[in-house]
Amino acid sequence: MLLLLGLMLLVISLEEFKKDRKITGWINLVVFLLIFFESIWNFLLH
């Protein structure tokens, strides 16, 4: 579930970069990276 949420945030951040909204694009990208690495970390440890 978290992995899909992260992918959705990645798509949203790419759309924000296309709309020339750099700040919200970067925020979404950082949150995507945090969620993505957390989901991979939990998948490997549990």
DSSP file (Angstrom, degrees, kcal/mol; ACC not computed):
  #  RESIDUE AA STRUCTURE BP1 BP2  ACC     N-H-->O    O-->H-N    N-H-->O    O-->H-N    TCO  KAPPA ALPHA  PHI   PSI    X-CA   Y-CA   Z-CA
    1    1 A M     >        0   0    0      0, 0.0     4,-2.0     0, 0.0     5,-0.1   0.000 360.0 360.0 360.0 -44.4    0.0    0.0    0.0
    2    2 A L  H  >  +     0   0    0      1,-0.2     4,-2.4     2,-0.2     5,-0.2   0.862 360.0  56.7 -66.4 -33.7    2.8    2.4    0.9
    3    3 A L  H  > S+     0   0    0      1,-0.2     4,-2.2     2,-0.2    -1,-0.2   0.915 107.9  47.0 -63.9 -41.8    4.6    1.6   -2.3
    4    4 A L  H  > S+     0   0    0      2,-0.2     4,-2.1     1,-0.2    -1,-0.2   0.872 110.4  52.9 -68.1 -36.1    1.6    2.5   -4.4
    5    5 A L  H  X S+     0   0    0     -4,-2.0     4,-2.0     2,-0.2    -2,-0.2   0.905 109.3  50.2 -62.8 -41.0    1.2    5.8   -2.4
    6    6 A G  H  X S+     0   0    0     -4,-2.4     4,-1.9     2,-0.2    -2,-0.2   0.905 109.6  49.7 -63.7 -42.1    4.8    6.6   -3.2
    7    7 A L  H  X S+     0   0    0     -4,-2.2     4,-2.1     1,-0.2    -1,-0.2   0.877 108.9  53.0 -65.3 -36.5    4.4    5.9   -6.9
    8    8 A M  H  X S+     0   0    0     -4,-2.1     4,-2.3     1,-0.2    -1,-0.2   0.904 108.5  50.1 -64.1 -40.4    1.3    8.2   -6.9
    9    9 A L  H  X S+     0   0    0     -4,-2.0     4,-2.4     2,-0.2    -2,-0.2   0.844 107.4  54.9 -66.6 -32.8    3.4   10.9   -5.3
   10   10 A L  H  X S+     0   0    0     -4,-1.9     4,-2.1     2,-0.2    -2,-0.2   0.931 109.4  46.3 -64.0 -44.8    6.1   10.4   -7.9
   11   11 A V  H  X S+     0   0    0     -4,-2.1     4,-2.1     1,-0.2    -2,-0.2   0.907 112.5  50.7 -64.0 -41.5    3.5   10.9  -10.7
   12   12 A I  H  X S+     0   0    0     -4,-2.3     4,-2.3     1,-0.2    -1,-0.2   0.906 109.4  50.7 -63.1 -41.0    2.1   14.0   -8.9
   13   13 A S  H  X S+     0   0    0     -4,-2.4     4,-2.1     1,-0.2    -1,-0.2   0.890 108.8  51.1 -66.4 -37.2    5.6   15.5   -8.5
   14   14 A L  H  X S+     0   0    0     -4,-2.1     4,-1.8     2,-0.2    -1,-0.2   0.899 110.4  49.5 -64.6 -39.2    6.3   15.0  -12.2
   15   15 A E  H  X S+     0   0    0     -4,-2.1     4,-1.7     2,-0.2    -2,-0.2   0.887 109.3  52.1 -65.6 -37.9    3.0   16.7  -13.1
   16   16 A E  H  <>S+     0   0    0     -4,-2.3     5,-2.8     1,-0.2    -2,-0.2   0.884 107.6  51.6 -66.4 -37.6    3.9   19.6  -10.8
   17   17 A F  H ><5S+     0   0    0     -4,-2.1     3,-1.1     1,-0.2    -1,-0.2   0.883 108.6  51.7 -65.1 -36.7    7.3   20.0  -12.5
   18   18 A K  H 3<5S+     0   0    0     -4,-1.8    -1,-0.2     1,-0.3    -2,-0.2   0.843 107.7  51.9 -67.1 -32.2    5.5   20.1  -15.9
   19   19 A K  T 3<5S-     0   0    0     -4,-1.7    -1,-0.3    -5,-0.1    -2,-0.2   0.390 118.9-114.8 -83.2   4.0    3.2   22.9  -14.5
   20   20 A D  T < 5S+     0   0    0     -3,-1.1     2,-0.8     1,-0.2    -3,-0.2   0.814  73.9 135.9  65.4  33.9    6.3   24.8  -13.4
   21   21 A R     >< +     0   0    0     -5,-2.8     4,-1.7     1,-0.2    -1,-0.2  -0.773  23.6 169.8-106.7  82.9    5.5   24.5   -9.7
   22   22 A K  H  >  +     0   0    0     -2,-0.8     4,-2.5     1,-0.2     5,-0.2   0.855  66.2  54.7 -68.6 -38.3    8.9   23.5   -8.6
   23   23 A I  H  > S+     0   0    0      1,-0.2     4,-2.3     2,-0.2    -1,-0.2   0.948 112.7  41.1 -66.2 -48.4    8.5   23.8   -4.8
   24   24 A T  H  > S+     0   0    0      1,-0.2     4,-2.4     2,-0.2    -1,-0.2   0.844 113.7  55.7 -68.8 -30.9    5.5   21.4   -4.6
   25   25 A G  H  X S+     0   0    0     -4,-1.7     4,-2.0     2,-0.2    -2,-0.2   0.923 109.5  45.4 -63.7 -43.7    7.2   19.1   -7.1
   26   26 A W  H  X S+     0   0    0     -4,-2.5     4,-2.5     2,-0.2    -2,-0.2   0.889 111.9  51.9 -67.5 -39.1   10.3   18.9   -4.8
   27   27 A I  H  X S+     0   0    0     -4,-2.3     4,-2.3     1,-0.2    -2,-0.2   0.940 112.0  46.0 -62.7 -46.0    8.2   18.4   -1.7
   28   28 A N  H  X S+     0   0    0     -4,-2.4     4,-2.3     1,-0.2    -1,-0.2   0.872 112.0  52.3 -63.7 -36.4    6.3   15.5   -3.4
   29   29 A L  H  X S+     0   0    0     -4,-2.0     4,-2.2     2,-0.2    -1,-0.2   0.906 109.8  47.8 -67.0 -41.4    9.5   14.0   -4.7
   30   30 A V  H  X S+     0   0    0     -4,-2.5     4,-2.3     2,-0.2    -2,-0.2   0.911 112.8  48.4 -65.8 -42.1   11.1   14.1   -1.2
   31   31 A V  H  X S+     0   0    0     -4,-2.3     4,-2.6     1,-0.2     5,-0.2   0.892 109.7  53.8 -65.3 -38.7    8.1   12.5    0.4
   32   32 A F  H  X S+     0   0    0     -4,-2.3     4,-3.0     1,-0.2    -2,-0.2   0.933 109.1  48.3 -58.1 -46.3    8.1    9.9   -2.4
   33   33 A L  H  X S+     0   0    0     -4,-2.2     4,-2.5     2,-0.2     5,-0.3   0.907 112.0  48.9 -63.9 -41.3   11.7    9.0   -1.6
   34   34 A L  H  X S+     0   0    0     -4,-2.3     4,-2.0     2,-0.2    -1,-0.2   0.939 115.7  42.7 -62.6 -46.9   11.0    8.7    2.1
   35   35 A I  H  X S+     0   0    0     -4,-2.6     4,-2.5     2,-0.2    -2,-0.2   0.903 114.3  51.8 -66.9 -40.9    8.0    6.5    1.6
   36   36 A F  H  X S+     0   0    0     -4,-3.0     4,-2.2    -5,-0.2    -2,-0.2   0.939 113.0  42.9 -62.6 -48.3    9.7    4.4   -1.1
   37   37 A F  H  X S+     0   0    0     -4,-2.5     4,-2.5     1,-0.2    -1,-0.2   0.862 113.7  52.8 -68.5 -33.8   12.8    3.7    1.0
   38   38 A E  H  X S+     0   0    0     -4,-2.0     4,-2.6    -5,-0.3    -1,-0.2   0.913 110.2  47.3 -65.9 -41.7   10.7    3.0    4.1
   39   39 A S  H  X S+     0   0    0     -4,-2.5     4,-2.0     2,-0.2    -2,-0.2   0.892 114.1  46.9 -68.5 -38.0    8.5    0.5    2.2
   40   40 A I  H  X S+     0   0    0     -4,-2.2     4,-2.2    -5,-0.2    -2,-0.2   0.913 112.2  51.2 -66.4 -42.0   11.6   -1.3    0.8
   41   41 A W  H  X S+     0   0    0     -4,-2.5     4,-1.9     1,-0.2    -2,-0.2   0.927 112.7  45.1 -60.4 -46.6   13.2   -1.3    4.3
   42   42 A N  H  X S+     0   0    0     -4,-2.6     4,-1.9     1,-0.2    -1,-0.2   0.872 111.4  53.7 -66.6 -36.2   10.1   -2.8    5.9
   43   43 A F  H  < S+     0   0    0     -4,-2.0    -1,-0.2     1,-0.2    -2,-0.2   0.897 112.3  43.4 -65.4 -39.5    9.8   -5.4    3.0
   44   44 A L  H  < S+     0   0    0     -4,-2.2    -1,-0.2     1,-0.2    -2,-0.2   0.819 118.0  43.8 -77.0 -30.4   13.4   -6.6    3.5
   45   45 A L  H  <        0   0    0     -4,-1.9    -2,-0.2    -5,-0.2    -1,-0.2   0.749 360.0 360.0 -87.9 -24.4   13.3   -6.7    7.3
   46   46 A H     <        0   0    0     -4,-1.9    -2,-0.2    -5,-0.2    -3,-0.1   0.426 360.0 360.0-113.8 360.0    9.9   -8.3    7.8
